[in-house]
Amino acid sequence: MSLIELLKSDQPGKRVVLLGNYAIARGAIEAGVDVVTGYPGTPSSEALETLGALSRELGFYAELSVNEKVATEVAAGAAFVGMNSFVTMKHVGVNVAADFLNTLNLSGVGEGSYVIYVADDVGAWVSQNEQDTRVFANFLHIPCLSAYNPQSAKELVIEAFKISKEFSIPVILRTTERVSHASGVVTFGKLPKKEKRTFEFKKNLEQYYLGDVYAQRLHKELHEKLEKIKELSNNKNYHIINEGNSEVLLIGDGVAIMYAIEALERLGLTDKVSVLGLTIVNPLPEKLIIEFAKKAKVIGIVEEVEPYLEKEVASILHRHSISDVKIYGRFTGHLPWYSELGVDKAEEFLLDILKDTSIEVEHTRVKRLDENLPKIVEAAKRTAAPRYLSFCPGCPHLGTFYALKKALLLERVNIKKVPVNLDIGCYGLSPFSNVRLGDTSFCMGSGITLTQGMSLGVKDEKSTPVVGLIGDSTFFHAGLTGTANAIWNNHPILMIVVDNRTTAMTGHQPHPGVEYRLDGTPTKPLDITKIVKSMGYEFVEVVDPYDINSSVEAIKKAIRFIKENNKPAVIIARRACGLIVPKEEPYRIDPNKCTGCRTCIVTFGCQALQWNKDTGKAEIRAELCRGCGMCAHICPYNAIER
Amino acid sequence: MLKDLLNILITGVGGQGNVTMARILATAAAFAGYDVLVGELYGSAQRGGSVTSHVRIGKKVLTPMIPKHSADAVIALEMNESLRVADYLKRNATIVLNEYMIYPPEVLRGEASYPSKDEIVSVLKGLTDKVYVVPATDIAIKQLGNAMVGNTILLGFFLSVFDTGINYEHVAEALKVTIKPKYLDLNLKALDVGRELAQKYA
C-alpha cells in the first residue's frame, strides 16, 4: 500500500510507522479539514505536500500559496465563512505571516476553525536561524500547543481544531524537526463523515473591521478568550505528568522534556523526580504549575531555543509569592543558548542541578566511557575525510555559477571584490561548491535587494556589476517587490533568476511558475520573463545552464549592458532540477583522451566525477551520473563523451 | 525475542537511500511488535552531504536521537562515513560497512585525504571486533543490475549477523509497504543475497 493510500484509509486503530509530517497531515484529515494552505519549508514541507496529494480524493481543498502571509490570509477567509482551515509553514514563515496574524488574533476566526502548523528548525540545520515559535505565539496572543512525538502531533492537531472552534481563535501547533522529521508508530483514528455543507459570510463589521473604534474592544475580548483557554490548559490529561512529590521538578515541553525523561531512566531516577511535560504552552496552565512548584525546592526547565518557560514560570511563581524555589535553565548557565538538546545534554543538566539536592545519583554515565574510548573516537574523527553539502549531480545551478564566474573573469571583473548575493534555496550551496562563488545569504527575497544597496556604494569598474541571485519559487514568494524596486529606482545590478522549474530544496513542490498546482491540477504558469519585461527591464535574457558556453556569452553581454547604460539587467537561467527529470544515459571519460589534468574535478566538481588513483585519470561513476553533459563543456581535451 | 531497546545507525551520503533503508527497518520492527522512533542527523532534499539515520526500536522508545556511546550497531553505506559516527557507538557494537567510497570534493581537490579501507577497518577495530566489510554496491551492480539494492543486500547481511528480534517475514512485509511494487522482487532477491553472504562470514 502506498503512503497516500495508507493515509486515506479508514482503519481506526491501525498502527503504522509514519513521519511526523505525515502524522500531522493525517491529524488534519481526521479533524475534518476543509481548506489547506501553506508554503513549503523544512522541516514542515511533507505535511503540505501530502495534504495536496490527498485533497481532491478526500474532498477538501489544498493549495501551495505564494508565501506564508498569503497562506494565512486565504485560510482565514475560508474560516470566516465557516470552513476548517489548516496552514503549514516553517518557523521563519511566521515572520512573513506575522503582519496578518497580529490582526487575526483580534478578529478571531468566525464560525470556522483555524490551525497553523509551524515546524521549528532547532539547530538551524536547513534554515538561516534558530527561532522559537512558542515566543512568537505568546507575543501574538495565539494559543500554542507543543508536540513531543509523531503520535502526539497527530492528536494535538485534532485538539487544536477543537480549541479553535470552541473559542473562535487561531491556534498554533508547534513542533521541532525531531517531531516533524522523526518517524514513529502512529495509531489511526476515524476519518470524519463527509457531509455536504454550505458556507456563508455572516456580516459583522464590529468583528472583521480592524481599526478605529473596534480594535480596543477586540483586544479586551481576546484576553477574555485566553483566560478561558488558560483554565482549560490546567486539565492534567493534556500533559505528561509524573507527580513524584519530589523536591526536584522538571518542567518542559516538546521533545526536550522527552530527552529529560529518557535521561532520568538512564540514571535510574524516574521515581525520584517530578515531571510536568506541557503540551499547551500558551497560555500556560498557571494553577497546575503552582500546584507542582509548591512541592519543589528545585525546578529544572528543559526546553529548546528560548528560555520561554523559564521566564514564564519565574513570573508565575513571583505572582504567587513563591520564593523558596530555585529555577535552573538557560539564565543560570545550565543549558546552552544555541543548538538542540539531546539525551546527553539533558543528562548533564540533571547531574548539574541534582548537586544542590539530597537526591543521590549512581554515575552510570561514567561506566559507558572506558579510558581508551575518547582516544579511539578522536582517531576515527581525525581519519575521516571531511564532507560538506554540495550540488547534486545534474544540478543546473552548478552550470549557472560556473558560467557566471567565467563571464565575470572574461569581463575583467575582480572575483575577489565583486559582491555576489545569494538567497534561500539550493543555489545557496554555491560557496561550498568548487566554483566558490557567493558572499551573503539571509532570508527569502533579500539577495536581490541587498545587491541594490551595495550598488549605491560599490562603483569601481573591477568590482561591478554587483550580482544578486534568486530562485524561481523565491522570486514569487518575496522577489517581486525587490524586482520592482531595482527597476523603478534604477539600481545597476545583475539579477540572475535561477529557474529550476520547482521548489527544489524542500522536496520539489510546485510554484506559480509551473504548469500544475499542489493537488496536481493543471494551471497556466506565470512567465517570469514577461513579468520582468513588463516592469520595464530592457535587458532580459533566458539561458540554459546546461549549455555553459552560451550562458557565458549571455552573462558577458548583460555585464556590458549594465556598464554601458548604468541600468539593471536580468538573466533567467532556466533548466529543470536534475532530480525531477528522468536520468539520462551517463557520460563517460575516454581514458585515452584524459590527461589527468583534473580541470573537471577542480574547477567544476560534480559528485559523479571521481578520481581513479590507479590510472591517475578522472572517471565518471555511472550510478551517480544524471547524464546532463555539463562536464563535457569543461574538459579541455574533449575526453568526456557519451 | 523482543529487546528492551536497540539503537541502530545507518550512515552514508545524501542520495544513497539512507532514509528509505531506515524506514524499511523501522517498519519491519513495528511489524515485529516494537515501538519505534527514527531520527535523521541532517536531512534535506539535496544530495552529497553526510546523512545519518538513527533507528531506535524497543518496548518503549522515548526520543528519536541516539545518545553518544549508545549505538548497538551501525550500517555504513559509504565506508568513510562510519568514522564520523564513532562517538555514537558502544564498545563491541556491530559495524557493517559497504565497501564503497565516494570521494568528497575536498579530497578530489587535493585539500584532504581519504582513508584507505585498511585504515578505516583498523580504527574501527579499536572499538569492536565485529567489523564486517561487504562489497554490496558492487554485487548489486554486477549480480542484480541495480546499484540501489546494495542497501537491501546490506540489510539482509546485517539482520543475519545482528540479532534484532525481527524476522525475515517482517522485513519482507516491510519491503512490500515501503518499496515501489515494480522493485519488490528485486529487493527480496537482494535481501537473500545479503543473507547468503552472511553465511560465508559465519
Chai-1 contact restraints between the chains, C-beta under 6 A:
chainA,res_idxA,chainB,res_idxB,connection_type,confidence,min_distance_angstrom,max_distance_angstrom,comment,restraint_id
A,M1,B,V177,contact,1.0,0.0,6.0,A-B,restraint_1
A,V17,B,A26,contact,1.0,0.0,6.0,A-B,restraint_2
A,V17,B,T27,contact,1.0,0.0,6.0,A-B,restraint_3
A,V17,B,A30,contact,1.0,0.0,6.0,A-B,restraint_4
A,V17,B,V36,contact,1.0,0.0,6.0,A-B,restraint_5
A,T42,B,S44,contact,1.0,0.0,6.0,A-B,restraint_6
A,W125,B,Y42,contact,1.0,0.0,6.0,A-B,restraint_7
A,V126,B,S44,contact,1.0,0.0,6.0,A-B,restraint_8
A,R178,B,P64,contact,1.0,0.0,6.0,A-B,restraint_9
A,H181,B,E40,contact,1.0,0.0,6.0,A-B,restraint_10
A,H181,B,G43,contact,1.0,0.0,6.0,A-B,restraint_11
A,A182,B,L37,contact,1.0,0.0,6.0,A-B,restraint_12
A,A182,B,G39,contact,1.0,0.0,6.0,A-B,restraint_13
A,A182,B,P64,contact,1.0,0.0,6.0,A-B,restraint_14
A,S183,B,A26,contact,1.0,0.0,6.0,A-B,restraint_15
A,S183,B,V38,contact,1.0,0.0,6.0,A-B,restraint_16
A,G184,B,L37,contact,1.0,0.0,6.0,A-B,restraint_17
A,V185,B,A30,contact,1.0,0.0,6.0,A-B,restraint_18
A,V185,B,D35,contact,1.0,0.0,6.0,A-B,restraint_19
A,V185,B,V36,contact,1.0,0.0,6.0,A-B,restraint_20
A,M258,B,L62,contact,1.0,0.0,6.0,A-B,restraint_21
A,M258,B,T63,contact,1.0,0.0,6.0,A-B,restraint_22
A,Y259,B,T63,contact,1.0,0.0,6.0,A-B,restraint_23
A,I261,B,L62,contact,1.0,0.0,6.0,A-B,restraint_24
A,E262,B,L62,contact,1.0,0.0,6.0,A-B,restraint_25
A,E262,B,T63,contact,1.0,0.0,6.0,A-B,restraint_26
A,G342,B,M65,contact,1.0,0.0,6.0,A-B,restraint_27
A,V343,B,P67,contact,1.0,0.0,6.0,A-B,restraint_28
A,D344,B,P67,contact,1.0,0.0,6.0,A-B,restraint_29
A,D344,B,K68,contact,1.0,0.0,6.0,A-B,restraint_30
A,R368,B,H69,contact,1.0,0.0,6.0,A-B,restraint_31
A,I376,B,G126,contact,1.0,0.0,6.0,A-B,restraint_32
A,I376,B,L127,contact,1.0,0.0,6.0,A-B,restraint_33
A,V377,B,A86,contact,1.0,0.0,6.0,A-B,restraint_34
A,V377,B,D87,contact,1.0,0.0,6.0,A-B,restraint_35
A,A379,B,V123,contact,1.0,0.0,6.0,A-B,restraint_36
A,A380,B,L83,contact,1.0,0.0,6.0,A-B,restraint_37
A,A380,B,A86,contact,1.0,0.0,6.0,A-B,restraint_38
A,A380,B,V123,contact,1.0,0.0,6.0,A-B,restraint_39
A,T383,B,L83,contact,1.0,0.0,6.0,A-B,restraint_40
A,T383,B,P115,contact,1.0,0.0,6.0,A-B,restraint_41
A,T383,B,E119,contact,1.0,0.0,6.0,A-B,restraint_42
A,T383,B,V123,contact,1.0,0.0,6.0,A-B,restraint_43
A,A384,B,N80,contact,1.0,0.0,6.0,A-B,restraint_44
A,A384,B,L83,contact,1.0,0.0,6.0,A-B,restraint_45
A,A384,B,R84,contact,1.0,0.0,6.0,A-B,restraint_46
A,A385,B,N80,contact,1.0,0.0,6.0,A-B,restraint_47
A,A385,B,P104,contact,1.0,0.0,6.0,A-B,restraint_48
A,A385,B,V107,contact,1.0,0.0,6.0,A-B,restraint_49
A,A385,B,A112,contact,1.0,0.0,6.0,A-B,restraint_50
A,A385,B,Y114,contact,1.0,0.0,6.0,A-B,restraint_51
A,P386,B,E106,contact,1.0,0.0,6.0,A-B,restraint_52
A,P386,B,A112,contact,1.0,0.0,6.0,A-B,restraint_53
A,R387,B,S50,contact,1.0,0.0,6.0,A-B,restraint_54
A,R387,B,P104,contact,1.0,0.0,6.0,A-B,restraint_55
A,L389,B,G48,contact,1.0,0.0,6.0,A-B,restraint_56
A,L389,B,G49,contact,1.0,0.0,6.0,A-B,restraint_57
A,S390,B,G48,contact,1.0,0.0,6.0,A-B,restraint_58
A,S390,B,P105,contact,1.0,0.0,6.0,A-B,restraint_59
A,C392,B,Q46,contact,1.0,0.0,6.0,A-B,restraint_60
A,C392,B,R47,contact,1.0,0.0,6.0,A-B,restraint_61
A,C426,B,Q46,contact,1.0,0.0,6.0,A-B,restraint_62
A,N434,B,P105,contact,1.0,0.0,6.0,A-B,restraint_63
A,M505,B,A45,contact,1.0,0.0,6.0,A-B,restraint_64
A,G507,B,A45,contact,1.0,0.0,6.0,A-B,restraint_65
A,I601,B,L108,contact,1.0,0.0,6.0,A-B,restraint_66
A,V602,B,R109,contact,1.0,0.0,6.0,A-B,restraint_67
A,G605,B,P105,contact,1.0,0.0,6.0,A-B,restraint_68
A,Q607,B,G48,contact,1.0,0.0,6.0,A-B,restraint_69
A,Q610,B,Y103,contact,1.0,0.0,6.0,A-B,restraint_70
A,W611,B,L108,contact,1.0,0.0,6.0,A-B,restraint_71
A,E623,B,A147,contact,1.0,0.0,6.0,A-B,restraint_72
